[in-house]
Amino acid sequence: MDISEWKHKILTELSLSELAYAHLGGASFYQLKDGHLKSILPITLQEINHAKHMEYSKNFVPVVGAFAVIEQIGFCYARTDKEEFSNSASSPILKALYYFADYPEGHMDTKAVYALRNSFLHNASLMAIAQHKNKPSFNFRFDREIQTLVEYSSVIWDGNIESYKPEMTTLINPNKIIDLASSVAQKALECLEAGTLNVTLAGGQKELYYRYLKHFS
């Protein structure tokens, strides 16, 4: 997108697609006629990148940030060149992984990522016990050496803590979750530039601005 003309526009003259670009574009700020515009997304990605290299913040903080980024993208956007996600009420994380990470609906990796997100944010725990019988339960262990996002246990765990055994542990690579956040955001930007990005926020331009952008005069 050509942003060279933005310096001649005031904030209220920016279109929905231009605001989406400001959200996704990755610049520290965008110069407008009446000030400059900043997005929360690149700030979050920068903080994730910083935290993942620090000994006392590399485990919890960057992964939580990565979940926030993935969820934010799935909350805001979809694609016009893919079949619509079947459950409109589903988690934005699952939608983001479907639209912008090329995972098919119901893929086990997406279930694992979503389960870890819930256990991490609600209990600060790597153990995710499903609340419904048709959902999988996991006891995760971080492993930065595995080549895949998830390495599943050889024995399926039913979520009953009394029956849990060490061989039911599922390995998950936190660095790949962090990488996934960056790639999901990048793919959304590529879709915007290709004309296939759909802003799904009910409040449109106003909601996108007030949720994720800040204007400084």
MDTraj code that builds the backbone (N, CA, C; nanometers):
import mdtraj as md
import numpy as np

residues = "MET ASP ILE SER GLU TRP LYS HIS LYS ILE LEU THR GLU LEU SER LEU SER GLU LEU ALA TYR ALA HIS LEU GLY GLY ALA SER PHE TYR GLN LEU LYS ASP GLY HIS LEU LYS SER ILE LEU PRO ILE THR LEU GLN GLU ILE ASN HIS ALA LYS HIS MET GLU TYR SER LYS ASN PHE VAL PRO VAL VAL GLY ALA PHE ALA VAL ILE GLU GLN ILE GLY PHE CYS TYR ALA ARG THR ASP LYS GLU GLU PHE SER ASN SER ALA SER SER PRO ILE LEU LYS ALA LEU TYR TYR PHE ALA ASP TYR PRO GLU GLY HIS MET ASP THR LYS ALA VAL TYR ALA LEU ARG ASN SER PHE LEU HIS ASN ALA SER LEU MET ALA ILE ALA GLN HIS LYS ASN LYS PRO SER PHE ASN PHE ARG PHE ASP ARG GLU ILE GLN THR LEU VAL GLU TYR SER SER VAL ILE TRP ASP GLY ASN ILE GLU SER TYR LYS PRO GLU MET THR THR LEU ILE ASN PRO ASN LYS ILE ILE ASP LEU ALA SER SER VAL ALA GLN LYS ALA LEU GLU CYS LEU GLU ALA GLY THR LEU ASN VAL THR LEU ALA GLY GLY GLN LYS GLU LEU TYR TYR ARG TYR LEU LYS HIS PHE SER".split()
xyz = np.array([
    [0.0845, -0.1201, 0.0000],
    [0.0000, 0.0000, 0.0000],
    [0.0878, 0.1247, 0.0000],
    [0.0523, 0.2204, -0.0830],
    [0.1254, 0.3465, -0.0901],
    [0.0773, 0.4384, 0.0219],
    [0.1668, 0.4642, 0.1177],
    [0.1290, 0.5488, 0.2312],
    [0.1872, 0.6894, 0.2189],
    [0.2473, 0.7199, 0.1046],
    [0.3134, 0.8495, 0.0882],
    [0.2156, 0.9666, 0.0974],
    [0.0881, 0.9404, 0.0642],
    [-0.0115, 1.0474, 0.0680],
    [-0.0731, 1.0664, 0.2063],
    [-0.0415, 0.9761, 0.2992],
    [-0.1011, 0.9872, 0.4325],
    [-0.0644, 1.1181, 0.5009],
    [0.0537, 1.1698, 0.4696],
    [0.0969, 1.2943, 0.5350],
    [0.0111, 1.4136, 0.4945],
    [-0.0710, 1.3931, 0.3917],
    [-0.1629, 1.4988, 0.3488],
    [-0.3059, 1.4732, 0.3976],
    [-0.3248, 1.3680, 0.4753],
    [-0.4577, 1.3322, 0.5251],
    [-0.4646, 1.3492, 0.6765],
    [-0.5843, 1.3824, 0.7245],
    [-0.6072, 1.3789, 0.8687],
    [-0.6635, 1.2410, 0.9038],
    [-0.6639, 1.2091, 1.0310],
    [-0.7033, 1.0757, 1.0766],
    [-0.8381, 1.0321, 1.0209],
    [-0.9368, 1.1198, 1.0260],
    [-1.0724, 1.0814, 0.9857],
    [-1.0867, 1.0579, 0.8356],
    [-0.9842, 1.0912, 0.7592],
    [-0.9879, 1.0681, 0.6145],
    [-0.9319, 0.9319, 0.5751],
    [-0.8754, 0.8593, 0.6700],
    [-0.8212, 0.7271, 0.6394],
    [-0.9345, 0.6266, 0.6222],
    [-0.9221, 0.5430, 0.5218],
    [-1.0223, 0.4397, 0.4949],
    [-1.0037, 0.3216, 0.5892],
    [-1.0973, 0.2290, 0.5856],
    [-1.0873, 0.1084, 0.6683],
    [-0.9628, 0.0285, 0.6316],
    [-0.9350, 0.0139, 0.5035],
    [-0.8165, -0.0623, 0.4630],
    [-0.6885, 0.0094, 0.5035],
    [-0.6899, 0.1409, 0.5035],
    [-0.5716, 0.2158, 0.5477],
    [-0.5500, 0.2003, 0.6979],
    [-0.6567, 0.2011, 0.7747],
    [-0.6433, 0.1769, 0.9186],
    [-0.5934, 0.0354, 0.9452],
    [-0.6410, -0.0613, 0.8662],
    [-0.5927, -0.1989, 0.8808],
    [-0.4438, -0.2061, 0.8502],
    [-0.3996, -0.1307, 0.7501],
    [-0.2563, -0.1288, 0.7189],
    [-0.1774, -0.0658, 0.8336],
    [-0.2306, 0.0413, 0.8904],
    [-0.1640, 0.1035, 1.0048],
    [-0.1529, 0.0054, 1.1210],
    [-0.2547, -0.0781, 1.1377],
    [-0.2541, -0.1797, 1.2435],
    [-0.1500, -0.2869, 1.2166],
    [-0.1428, -0.3336, 1.0926],
    [-0.0616, -0.4507, 1.0583],
    [0.0763, -0.4179, 1.0026],
    [0.0970, -0.2944, 0.9577],
    [0.2140, -0.2625, 0.8765],
    [0.3495, -0.2752, 0.9421],
    [0.3553, -0.2656, 1.0735],
    [0.4810, -0.2893, 1.1434],
    [0.5675, -0.1675, 1.1672],
    [0.5300, -0.0517, 1.1152],
    [0.6091, 0.0696, 1.1373],
    [0.5907, 0.1201, 1.2799],
    [0.6911, 0.1926, 1.3286],
    [0.6803, 0.2464, 1.4643],
    [0.5715, 0.3530, 1.4724],
    [0.5515, 0.4275, 1.3623],
    [0.4402, 0.5216, 1.3544],
    [0.4191, 0.5606, 1.2081],
    [0.3018, 0.6213, 1.1812],
    [0.2688, 0.6695, 1.0470],
    [0.2376, 0.8185, 1.0564],
    [0.3046, 0.8964, 0.9735],
    [0.2868, 1.0412, 0.9768],
    [0.1593, 1.0813, 0.9033],
    [0.0763, 1.1586, 0.9709],
    [-0.0453, 1.2142, 0.9126],
    [-0.0360, 1.3664, 0.9117],
    [-0.1298, 1.4303, 0.8453],
    [-0.1327, 1.5761, 0.8414],
    [-0.1564, 1.6338, 0.9801],
    [-0.2344, 1.5632, 1.0615],
    [-0.2701, 1.6140, 1.1945],
    [-0.2026, 1.5373, 1.3079],
    [-0.0873, 1.4772, 1.2819],
    [-0.0154, 1.4066, 1.3876],
    [0.0418, 1.2761, 1.3373],
    [0.0603, 1.1817, 1.4277],
    [0.1065, 1.0511, 1.3827],
    [0.0264, 0.9406, 1.4498],
    [0.0257, 0.8261, 1.3831],
    [-0.0585, 0.7135, 1.4210],
    [0.0293, 0.5950, 1.4583],
    [-0.0005, 0.5337, 1.5732],
    [0.0764, 0.4177, 1.6187],
    [-0.0173, 0.2997, 1.6411],
    [0.0379, 0.1800, 1.6237],
    [-0.0374, 0.0557, 1.6423],
    [0.0177, -0.0217, 1.7608],
    [-0.0696, -0.0901, 1.8329],
    [-0.0276, -0.1729, 1.9452],
    [0.0426, -0.3000, 1.8986],
    [0.0167, -0.3435, 1.7751],
    [0.0679, -0.4724, 1.7288],
    [0.2202, -0.4777, 1.7204],
    [0.2883, -0.3848, 1.6518],
    [0.4343, -0.3930, 1.6485],
    [0.4982, -0.3751, 1.7851],
    [0.4345, -0.2960, 1.8712],
    [0.4861, -0.2803, 2.0078],
    [0.4824, -0.4139, 2.0802],
    [0.3714, -0.4853, 2.0672],
    [0.3581, -0.6167, 2.1308],
    [0.4610, -0.7142, 2.0761],
    [0.4786, -0.7168, 1.9447],
    [0.5758, -0.8078, 1.8836],
    [0.7184, -0.7745, 1.9272],
    [0.7499, -0.6472, 1.9411],
    [0.8826, -0.6071, 1.9879],
    [0.9059, -0.6518, 2.1319],
    [0.8047, -0.6371, 2.2163],
    [0.8190, -0.6783, 2.3557],
    [0.8318, -0.8301, 2.3678],
    [0.7594, -0.9033, 2.2832],
    [0.7724, -1.0491, 2.2804],
    [0.9157, -1.0872, 2.2443],
    [0.9683, -1.0247, 2.1400],
    [1.1038, -1.0553, 2.0941],
    [1.2073, -1.0239, 2.2011],
    [1.1862, -0.9157, 2.2740],
    [1.2783, -0.8806, 2.3827],
    [1.2693, -0.9819, 2.4970],
    [1.1476, -1.0137, 2.5384],
    [1.1282, -1.1009, 2.6546],
    [1.1791, -1.2426, 2.6309],
    [1.1706, -1.2912, 2.5074],
    [1.2070, -1.4314, 2.4818],
    [1.3562, -1.4568, 2.4970],
    [1.4364, -1.3497, 2.4990],
    [1.5814, -1.3653, 2.5134],
    [1.6284, -1.3442, 2.6572],
    [1.5370, -1.3097, 2.7456],
    [1.5744, -1.2802, 2.8839],
    [1.5501, -1.4015, 2.9727],
    [1.6455, -1.4323, 3.0553],
    [1.6405, -1.5544, 3.1361],
    [1.5167, -1.5608, 3.2247],
    [1.4780, -1.4476, 3.2819],
    [1.3669, -1.4492, 3.3768],
    [1.2327, -1.4079, 3.3150],
    [1.2269, -1.4028, 3.1829],
    [1.0978, -1.3726, 3.1199],
    [1.0751, -1.4531, 2.9926],
    [1.1578, -1.5533, 2.9664],
    [1.1516, -1.6223, 2.8370],
    [1.0460, -1.7315, 2.8295],
    [0.9883, -1.7712, 2.9421],
    [0.8947, -1.8834, 2.9404],
    [0.7485, -1.8414, 2.9317],
    [0.7051, -1.7581, 3.0237],
    [0.5636, -1.7228, 3.0320],
    [0.5291, -1.5998, 2.9482],
    [0.6039, -1.4929, 2.9675],
    [0.5675, -1.3630, 2.9099],
    [0.5593, -1.3639, 2.7571],
    [0.6610, -1.4117, 2.6842],
    [0.6508, -1.4053, 2.5379],
    [0.5438, -1.4966, 2.4797],
    [0.5179, -1.6083, 2.5463],
    [0.4146, -1.6998, 2.4967],
    [0.2762, -1.6382, 2.5158],
    [0.2534, -1.5763, 2.6304],
    [0.1259, -1.5066, 2.6528],
    [0.1085, -1.3944, 2.5502],
    [0.2171, -1.3217, 2.5247],
    [0.2111, -1.2170, 2.4233],
    [0.1791, -1.2722, 2.2855],
    [0.2383, -1.3876, 2.2538],
    [0.2120, -1.4516, 2.1243],
    [0.0657, -1.4909, 2.1117],
    [0.0096, -1.5460, 2.2189],
    [-0.1327, -1.5799, 2.2166],
    [-0.2172, -1.4549, 2.1933],
    [-0.1786, -1.3439, 2.2559],
    [-0.2538, -1.2192, 2.2404],
    [-0.2511, -1.1708, 2.0957],
    [-0.1349, -1.1820, 2.0312],
    [-0.1229, -1.1399, 1.8915],
    [-0.2099, -1.2266, 1.8011],
    [-0.1985, -1.3582, 1.8169],
    [-0.2770, -1.4497, 1.7335],
    [-0.4261, -1.4241, 1.7527],
    [-0.4653, -1.4065, 1.8785],
    [-0.6069, -1.3829, 1.9076],
    [-0.6540, -1.2494, 1.8495],
    [-0.5685, -1.1488, 1.8572],
    [-0.6035, -1.0175, 1.8028],
    [-0.6283, -1.0249, 1.6522],
    [-0.5431, -1.0970, 1.5812],
    [-0.5597, -1.1101, 1.4362],
    [-0.6887, -1.1848, 1.4041],
    [-0.7143, -1.2929, 1.4756],
    [-0.8363, -1.3701, 1.4521],
    [-0.9628, -1.2958, 1.4906],
    [-0.9503, -1.2024, 1.5841],
    [-1.0639, -1.1218, 1.6275],
    [-1.0995, -1.0156, 1.5237],
    [-0.9979, -0.9661, 1.4540],
    [-1.0180, -0.8537, 1.3620],
    [-1.0433, -0.8933, 1.2176],
    [-0.9831, -1.0057, 1.1757],
    [-0.9746, -1.0295, 1.0319],
    [-1.0139, -1.1708, 0.9904],
    [-1.0539, -1.1806, 0.8652],
    [-1.0750, -1.3087, 0.7972],
    [-1.0258, -1.2900, 0.6540],
    [-1.0471, -1.3919, 0.5719],
    [-1.0040, -1.3840, 0.4323],
    [-1.1224, -1.4062, 0.3389],
    [-1.1226, -1.3309, 0.2308],
    [-1.2300, -1.3459, 0.1330],
    [-1.2033, -1.4592, 0.0349],
    [-1.0792, -1.5094, 0.0317],
    [-1.0439, -1.6147, -0.0633],
    [-1.0406, -1.7533, 0.0009],
    [-1.0924, -1.7647, 0.1233],
    [-1.1039, -1.8941, 0.1895],
    [-1.2479, -1.9140, 0.2350],
    [-1.2882, -2.0378, 0.2394],
    [-1.4220, -2.0676, 0.2897],
    [-1.4349, -2.0173, 0.4331],
    [-1.5490, -1.9609, 0.4644],
    [-1.5699, -1.9034, 0.5971],
    [-1.5594, -2.0105, 0.7049],
    [-1.4959, -1.9748, 0.8163],
    [-1.4837, -2.0664, 0.9294],
    [-1.6236, -2.1092, 0.9730],
    [-1.6411, -2.2373, 0.9956],
    [-1.7765, -2.2917, 1.0110],
    [-1.8506, -2.2406, 1.1337],
    [-1.7780, -2.2132, 1.2422],
    [-1.8420, -2.1688, 1.3659],
    [-1.8049, -2.0236, 1.3926],
    [-1.8965, -1.9334, 1.3662],
    [-1.8676, -1.7906, 1.3819],
    [-1.8398, -1.7524, 1.5268],
    [-1.8875, -1.8339, 1.6217],
    [-1.8676, -1.8047, 1.7638],
    [-1.7402, -1.8678, 1.8186],
    [-1.6628, -1.9310, 1.7341],
    [-1.5421, -1.9994, 1.7787],
    [-1.4358, -1.8999, 1.8245],
    [-1.3347, -1.9503, 1.8928],
    [-1.2268, -1.8657, 1.9435],
    [-1.1527, -1.7957, 1.8299],
    [-1.1175, -1.6681, 1.8486],
    [-1.0368, -1.5985, 1.7484],
    [-0.9030, -1.6668, 1.7211],
    [-0.8481, -1.7363, 1.8206],
    [-0.7221, -1.8080, 1.7979],
    [-0.7410, -1.9157, 1.6918],
    [-0.8471, -1.9919, 1.7020],
    [-0.8732, -2.0972, 1.6038],
    [-0.8978, -2.0377, 1.4657],
    [-0.9668, -1.9244, 1.4618],
    [-0.9919, -1.8583, 1.3335],
    [-0.8617, -1.8075, 1.2720],
    [-0.7765, -1.7486, 1.3541],
    [-0.6489, -1.6969, 1.3037],
    [-0.5623, -1.8080, 1.2467],
    [-0.5576, -1.9214, 1.3156],
    [-0.4762, -2.0331, 1.2680],
    [-0.5331, -2.0922, 1.1394],
    [-0.6628, -2.0845, 1.1234],
    [-0.7274, -2.1327, 1.0008],
    [-0.7020, -2.0363, 0.8842],
    [-0.7277, -1.9087, 0.9066],
    [-0.7181, -1.8118, 0.7977],
    [-0.5742, -1.7740, 0.7628],
    [-0.4872, -1.7672, 0.8629],
    [-0.3557, -1.7074, 0.8400],
    [-0.2372, -1.7990, 0.8708],
    [-0.2629, -1.9239, 0.9067],
    [-0.1539, -2.0199, 0.9264],
    [-0.1791, -2.1490, 0.8493],
    [-0.2866, -2.1503, 0.7709],
    [-0.3177, -2.2629, 0.6813],
    [-0.3454, -2.3947, 0.7531],
    [-0.3882, -2.3866, 0.8776],
    [-0.4329, -2.5082, 0.9460],
    [-0.5783, -2.5358, 0.9086],
    [-0.6117, -2.6588, 0.8743],
    [-0.7532, -2.6901, 0.8500],
    [-0.8315, -2.6872, 0.9806],
    [-0.9604, -2.6649, 0.9720],
    [-1.0447, -2.6679, 1.0922],
    [-1.0316, -2.8035, 1.1611],
    [-1.0221, -2.8002, 1.2930],
    [-1.0174, -2.9231, 1.3703],
    [-0.8817, -2.9890, 1.3770],
    [-0.7783, -2.9268, 1.3219],
    [-0.6437, -2.9848, 1.3277],
    [-0.5992, -2.9972, 1.4735],
    [-0.5329, -3.1066, 1.5064],
    [-0.4953, -3.1306, 1.6456],
    [-0.3990, -3.0242, 1.6986],
    [-0.3115, -2.9724, 1.6139],
    [-0.2200, -2.8678, 1.6604],
    [-0.2962, -2.7437, 1.7060],
    [-0.4031, -2.7086, 1.6360],
    [-0.4807, -2.5914, 1.6768],
    [-0.5519, -2.6176, 1.8093],
    [-0.5954, -2.7406, 1.8295],
    [-0.6583, -2.7759, 1.9571],
    [-0.5569, -2.7679, 2.0708],
    [-0.4343, -2.8119, 2.0430],
    [-0.3298, -2.8075, 2.1453],
    [-0.2937, -2.6635, 2.1802],
    [-0.2761, -2.5796, 2.0789],
    [-0.2428, -2.4390, 2.1027],
    [-0.3537, -2.3702, 2.1816],
    [-0.4775, -2.3958, 2.1452],
    [-0.5902, -2.3344, 2.2152],
    [-0.5990, -2.3845, 2.3595],
    [-0.5736, -2.5132, 2.3799],
    [-0.5767, -2.5684, 2.5159],
    [-0.4675, -2.5064, 2.6021],
    [-0.3478, -2.4908, 2.5451],
    [-0.2389, -2.4286, 2.6203],
    [-0.2712, -2.2831, 2.6505],
    [-0.3279, -2.2140, 2.5553],
    [-0.3666, -2.0747, 2.5778],
    [-0.4601, -2.0638, 2.6971],
    [-0.5601, -2.1497, 2.7035],
    [-0.6573, -2.1444, 2.8127],
    [-0.5940, -2.1771, 2.9468],
    [-0.5124, -2.2812, 2.9514],
    [-0.4511, -2.3197, 3.0792],
    [-0.3489, -2.2160, 3.1238],
    [-0.2774, -2.1582, 3.0287],
    [-0.1774, -2.0564, 3.0606],
    [-0.2428, -1.9314, 3.1169],
    [-0.3466, -1.8831, 3.0479],
    [-0.4066, -1.7562, 3.0870],
    [-0.4988, -1.7677, 3.2074],
    [-0.5632, -1.8830, 3.2244],
    [-0.6566, -1.8973, 3.3359],
    [-0.5900, -1.9511, 3.4623],
    [-0.4891, -2.0360, 3.4451],
    [-0.4290, -2.1020, 3.5616],
    [-0.2778, -2.0894, 3.5697],
    [-0.2158, -2.0222, 3.4725],
    [-0.0692, -2.0152, 3.4644],
    [-0.0091, -2.1549, 3.4767],
    [-0.0672, -2.2487, 3.4043],
    [-0.0303, -2.3899, 3.4153],
    [-0.0115, -2.4500, 3.2768],
    [0.0714, -2.5542, 3.2710],
    [0.0901, -2.6285, 3.1467],
    [-0.0035, -2.7482, 3.1376],
    [-0.0859, -2.7665, 3.2382],
    [-0.1829, -2.8760, 3.2353],
    [-0.3185, -2.8221, 3.1916],
    [-0.3686, -2.8763, 3.0818],
    [-0.4970, -2.8322, 3.0268],
    [-0.5963, -2.9472, 3.0336],
    [-0.6872, -2.9398, 3.1284],
    [-0.7897, -3.0434, 3.1441],
    [-0.9180, -2.9939, 3.0784],
    [-0.9625, -3.0656, 2.9777],
    [-1.0795, -3.0239, 2.9004],
    [-1.2051, -3.0211, 2.9863],
    [-1.2898, -2.9227, 2.9596],
    [-1.4162, -2.9095, 3.0310],
    [-1.5285, -2.9874, 2.9634],
    [-1.5033, -3.0331, 2.8412],
    [-1.6032, -3.1086, 2.7659],
    [-1.5418, -3.2390, 2.7170],
    [-1.6204, -3.3435, 2.7156],
    [-1.5701, -3.4766, 2.6825],
    [-1.5192, -3.4880, 2.5392],
    [-1.5699, -3.4024, 2.4506],
    [-1.5269, -3.4104, 2.3107],
    [-1.4013, -3.3281, 2.2821],
    [-1.3407, -3.2712, 2.3870],
    [-1.2186, -3.1925, 2.3723],
    [-1.1006, -3.2684, 2.4334],
    [-0.9806, -3.2542, 2.3759],
    [-0.8641, -3.3247, 2.4302],
    [-0.8064, -3.2555, 2.5531],
    [-0.7461, -3.3349, 2.6402],
    [-0.6728, -3.2835, 2.7558],
    [-0.5238, -3.3056, 2.7325],
    [-0.4429, -3.2174, 2.7885],
    [-0.2983, -3.2267, 2.7701],
    [-0.2263, -3.1909, 2.8994],
    [-0.1128, -3.2547, 2.9224],
    [-0.0158, -3.2009, 3.0162],
    [0.1081, -3.1706, 2.9338],
    [0.1333, -3.0424, 2.9130],
    [0.2412, -2.9996, 2.8251],
    [0.3743, -2.9882, 2.8994],
    [0.4807, -2.9998, 2.8232],
    [0.6135, -2.9635, 2.8711],
    [0.6825, -2.8860, 2.7598],
    [0.7420, -2.7732, 2.7938],
    [0.8143, -2.6956, 2.6938],
    [0.9402, -2.7696, 2.6509],
    [0.9640, -2.7714, 2.5200],
    [1.0856, -2.8309, 2.4651],
    [1.1239, -2.7506, 2.3408],
    [1.2280, -2.6713, 2.3526],
    [1.2707, -2.5856, 2.2422],
    [1.3513, -2.6604, 2.1369],
    [1.3767, -2.7875, 2.1596],
    [1.4587, -2.8656, 2.0670],
    [1.3761, -2.9430, 1.9646],
    [1.2484, -2.9633, 1.9909],
    [1.1688, -3.0417, 1.8954],
    [1.1497, -2.9611, 1.7666],
    [1.1414, -3.0313, 1.6544],
    [1.1363, -2.9664, 1.5239],
    [0.9951, -2.9252, 1.4835],
    [0.8964, -2.9830, 1.5495],
    [0.7573, -2.9507, 1.5198],
    [0.7004, -2.8607, 1.6291],
    [0.5858, -2.8017, 1.6018],
    [0.5189, -2.7204, 1.7032],
    [0.4812, -2.8051, 1.8238],
    [0.4242, -2.9226, 1.7973],
    [0.3775, -3.0120, 1.9037],
    [0.4266, -3.1536, 1.8758],
    [0.4692, -3.2210, 1.9815],
    [0.5027, -3.3633, 1.9733],
    [0.4131, -3.4353, 2.0738],
    [0.3199, -3.5107, 2.0222],
    [0.2148, -3.5672, 2.1068],
    [0.2633, -3.6897, 2.1845],
    [0.2007, -3.7104, 2.2979],
    [0.2366, -3.8234, 2.3837],
    [0.2016, -3.9549, 2.3155],
    [0.2754, -4.0575, 2.3518],
    [0.2513, -4.1900, 2.2927],
    [0.1229, -4.2519, 2.3464],
    [0.0800, -4.2058, 2.4633],
    [-0.0426, -4.2559, 2.5253],
    [-0.1374, -4.1378, 2.5461],
    [-0.2584, -4.1488, 2.4970],
    [-0.3567, -4.0406, 2.5108],
    [-0.4041, -4.0306, 2.6554],
    [-0.4102, -3.9082, 2.7048],
    [-0.4587, -3.8835, 2.8407],
    [-0.6042, -3.8396, 2.8344],
    [-0.6856, -3.8951, 2.9234],
    [-0.8293, -3.8643, 2.9235],
    [-0.8666, -3.7465, 3.0125],
    [-0.7671, -3.6821, 3.0734],
    [-0.7942, -3.5685, 3.1597],
    [-0.8169, -3.6040, 3.3049],
    [-0.8188, -3.7325, 3.3362],
    [-0.8338, -3.7775, 3.4750],
    [-0.6979, -3.7719, 3.5433],
    [-0.6848, -3.6859, 3.6415],
    [-0.5553, -3.6670, 3.7071],
    [-0.5079, -3.7946, 3.7758],
    [-0.6003, -3.8780, 3.8187],
    [-0.5638, -4.0020, 3.8867],
    [-0.4982, -4.1019, 3.7918],
    [-0.5308, -4.0925, 3.6642],
    [-0.4758, -4.1881, 3.5675],
    [-0.3548, -4.1339, 3.4931],
    [-0.3137, -4.0105, 3.5249],
    [-0.2031, -3.9496, 3.4510],
    [-0.0707, -4.0208, 3.4776],
    [0.0062, -4.0407, 3.3702],
    [0.1398, -4.1005, 3.3784],
    [0.2358, -4.0149, 3.2953],
    [0.3648, -4.0162, 3.3275],
    [0.4616, -3.9320, 3.2553],
    [0.4608, -3.9516, 3.1043],
    [0.4335, -4.0738, 3.0583],
    [0.4340, -4.0979, 2.9140],
    [0.3151, -4.0324, 2.8431],
    [0.2270, -3.9711, 2.9198],
    [0.1144, -3.8977, 2.8620],
    [0.1473, -3.7497, 2.8406],
    [0.2716, -3.7114, 2.8646],
    [0.3143, -3.5726, 2.8475],
    [0.3261, -3.5367, 2.6996],
    [0.2764, -3.4205, 2.6644],
    [0.2861, -3.3679, 2.5281],
    [0.3890, -3.2557, 2.5256],
    [0.4832, -3.2639, 2.4334],
    [0.5859, -3.1605, 2.4201],
    [0.5367, -3.0504, 2.3268],
    [0.5689, -2.9280, 2.3609],
    [0.5326, -2.8149, 2.2743],
    [0.6484, -2.7162, 2.2746],
    [0.6776, -2.6618, 2.1588],
    [0.7921, -2.5724, 2.1436],
    [0.7459, -2.4269, 2.1558],
    [0.7817, -2.3579, 2.2659],
    [0.7338, -2.2204, 2.2843],
    [0.7869, -2.1245, 2.1788],
    [0.9072, -2.1512, 2.1279],
    [0.9622, -2.0633, 2.0242],
    [0.8792, -2.0684, 1.8968],
    [0.8233, -2.1841, 1.8691],
    [0.7409, -2.1973, 1.7491],
    [0.6046, -2.1299, 1.7671],
    [0.5567, -2.1229, 1.8911],
    [0.4342, -2.0454, 1.9171],
    [0.4615, -1.8977, 1.8910],
    [0.5773, -1.8512, 1.9372],
    [0.6165, -1.7118, 1.9151],
    [0.6323, -1.6837, 1.7659],
    [0.6977, -1.7757, 1.6954],
    [0.7133, -1.7603, 1.5500],
    [0.5774, -1.7584, 1.4801],
    [0.4858, -1.8376, 1.5318],
    [0.3520, -1.8455, 1.4734],
    [0.2812, -1.7107, 1.4825],
    [0.2990, -1.6408, 1.5937],
    [0.2368, -1.5094, 1.6096],
    [0.2860, -1.4130, 1.5023],
    [0.4168, -1.4118, 1.4808],
    [0.4734, -1.3224, 1.3789],
    [0.4254, -1.3586, 1.2394],
    [0.4216, -1.4881, 1.2099],
    [0.3817, -1.5306, 1.0755],
    [0.2334, -1.5063, 1.0498],
    [0.1503, -1.5206, 1.1523],
    [0.0071, -1.4923, 1.1382],
    [-0.0144, -1.3438, 1.1078],
    [0.0550, -1.2569, 1.1806],
    [0.0430, -1.1129, 1.1564],
    [0.0935, -1.0771, 1.0167],
    [0.2044, -1.1380, 0.9757],
    [0.2598, -1.1106, 0.8437],
    [0.1662, -1.1573, 0.7327],
    [0.1063, -1.2739, 0.7522],
    [0.0138, -1.3264, 0.6514],
    [-0.1091, -1.2367, 0.6380],
    [-0.1579, -1.1846, 0.7493],
    [-0.2718, -1.0923, 0.7432],
    [-0.2356, -0.9685, 0.6620],
    [-0.1136, -0.9176, 0.6822],
    [-0.0676, -0.8020, 0.6048],
    [-0.0594, -0.8360, 0.4563],
    [-0.0077, -0.9533, 0.4245],
    [0.0014, -0.9957, 0.2844],
    [-0.1371, -1.0062, 0.2210],
    [-0.2328, -1.0543, 0.2977],
    [-0.3703, -1.0632, 0.2462],
    [-0.4286, -0.9248, 0.2218],
    [-0.3976, -0.8309, 0.3106],
    [-0.4434, -0.6931, 0.2908],
    [-0.3878, -0.6372, 0.1607],
    [-0.2590, -0.6581, 0.1382],
    [-0.1952, -0.6058, 0.0177],
    [-0.2471, -0.6750, -0.1080],
    [-0.2913, -0.8009, -0.0921],
    [-0.3453, -0.8761, -0.2057],
    [-0.4934, -0.8488, -0.2289],
    [-0.5561, -0.7750, -0.1372],
    [-0.6981, -0.7438, -0.1511],
    [-0.7910, -0.8538, -0.1047],
    [-0.7393, -0.9468, -0.0239],
    [-0.8218, -1.0596, 0.0215],
    [-0.8491, -1.0560, 0.1719],
    [-0.8133, -0.9463, 0.2380],
    [-0.8367, -0.9353, 0.3822],
    [-0.9737, -0.8741, 0.4081],
    [-1.0463, -0.9328, 0.5021],
    [-1.1775, -0.8822, 0.5408],
    [-1.1732, -0.8416, 0.6873],
    [-1.2038, -0.7160, 0.7152],
    [-1.2119, -0.6694, 0.8539],
    [-1.3474, -0.7116, 0.9085],
    [-1.3460, -0.7952, 1.0110],
    [-1.4699, -0.8549, 1.0616],
    [-1.5236, -0.7866, 1.1867],
    [-1.4577, -0.6830, 1.2333],
    [-1.5050, -0.6116, 1.3517],
    [-1.6419, -0.5500, 1.3250],
    [-1.7347, -0.5737, 1.4158],
    [-1.8706, -0.5207, 1.3980],
    [-1.8710, -0.3687, 1.3925],
    [-1.7796, -0.3069, 1.4663],
    [-1.7738, -0.1611, 1.4714],
    [-1.6893, -0.0978, 1.3636],
    [-1.6362, -0.1783, 1.2726],
    [-1.5623, -0.1265, 1.1584],
    [-1.4461, -0.0358, 1.1937],
    [-1.4348, 0.0760, 1.1211],
    [-1.3219, 0.1671, 1.1370],
    [-1.3071, 0.2180, 1.2800],
    [-1.4180, 0.2566, 1.3391],
    [-1.4120, 0.3152, 1.4729],
    [-1.3603, 0.2143, 1.5750],
    [-1.4077, 0.0907, 1.5659],
    [-1.3630, -0.0112, 1.6606],
    [-1.2159, -0.0458, 1.6392],
    [-1.1740, -0.0583, 1.5144],
    [-1.0337, -0.0888, 1.4858],
    [-0.9430, 0.0200, 1.5414],
    [-0.9836, 0.1447, 1.5224],
    [-0.9028, 0.2555, 1.5736],
    [-0.8960, 0.2556, 1.7261],
    [-1.0104, 0.2532, 1.7911],
    [-1.0102, 0.2671, 1.9366],
    [-0.9543, 0.1448, 2.0090],
    [-0.9609, 0.0289, 1.9477],
    [-0.9040, -0.0898, 2.0115],
    [-0.7517, -0.0972, 1.9967],
    [-0.7009, -0.0675, 1.8777],
    [-0.5631, -0.1064, 1.8478],
    [-0.4728, 0.0047, 1.7956],
    [-0.5254, 0.1248, 1.7775],
    [-0.4455, 0.2347, 1.7250],
    [-0.4525, 0.3548, 1.8191],
    [-0.3504, 0.4385, 1.8109],
    [-0.3471, 0.5592, 1.8934],
    [-0.2959, 0.6749, 1.8090],
    [-0.3692, 0.7866, 1.8122],
    [-0.3322, 0.9059, 1.7358],
    [-0.2704, 1.0087, 1.8286],
    [-0.1543, 1.0610, 1.7900],
    [-0.0851, 1.1636, 1.8674],
    [-0.0778, 1.2908, 1.7843],
    [-0.1308, 1.3989, 1.8383],
    [-0.1299, 1.5269, 1.7662],
    [0.0093, 1.5899, 1.7691],
])
top = md.Topology()
chain = top.add_chain()
for i, resn in enumerate(residues, 1):
    res = top.add_residue(resn, chain, resSeq=i)
    for name in ("N", "CA", "C"):
        top.add_atom(name, md.element.get_by_symbol(name[0]), res)
traj = md.Trajectory(xyz[None], top)
